[in-house]
Amino acid sequence: MDTKDFENFKQEVSWFVGQNDSVEINIISKTFSPEFINIFPTLYQLLLQSTSILSVDITTSKNKKANYYLYTWTDKNGFKCGWLCKIEQIHTEIDVLSEHQLLLDEMGGIKETYHCFDTETEMLTDNQNFIFIKSELSKGLGDWIDLYDQVCKDENVKQIDTKDLVCFAEEANGNETFYDPNTKQVLLFATDHSFENVEVLKEQSEYTFYTINRVTTFVDYVETLAQQWLENIITDEL
């Protein structure tokens, strides 16, 4: 069996698989439902372009098991790149959007991406600890709530209601991306950033809540993320 794509992943993300971990790899062929294709057409086109999809089951030395799909592409300079997506069957008390659940059921949540594109575009996948993964979700501002309270008091700004916000992506520096399950609106809470693709949320303070350019809803976020990758990989005519 050709496991070269997984070896490429391990070289790029060398810390992910432990020396004593057990790994089972299978090449798979994947199909997607009409609902998935209709809601996420750009993501579907990206996934269709993958040069391979591997099922990867990892059992750690402490007997913890996790299941993943490894999607691999080739960028326009001929380098391999990809997503390691976690597959879970879990229940959570957090209200997950139906579109989010559909994404998890059919693609999985992104645990790792590898390879940096030679592009000036700010990628939504850059420096993320996770994106979409159900077991990583959190509700509300968590540890940021005291900071947000203080900033709003200091600057005489009315707080937005954060109790229902669902964090579905977290950067390594702590910035978090949320959606409101009631409106599906996506918001970035960024206390530390140099982004050029965001705008301060109306009537909020700098270094608190932002909107992301060309992203209003969760589906917009997914499709924008997919389009960024689609523009940087080698594609076949479909």
Secondary structure, DSSP 8 states (H G I E B T S, - for coil): ---HHHHHHHHHSTTSS-TT-EEEEEE------HHHHHH-HHHHHHHHT-SEEEEEEEE-TT--EEEEEEEEEEBTTS-EEEEEEEE-----SS---HHHHHHHHHT-EEEEEE---S-SS--TTTTEEEES-GGG-EES-GGGHHHHHHHHHHTT------TT-EEEEEETTS-EEEE-TTT-BEEEE-SS---SSEEE-TT--TTSEEEETTB-BHHHHHHHHHHHHHTTB-----
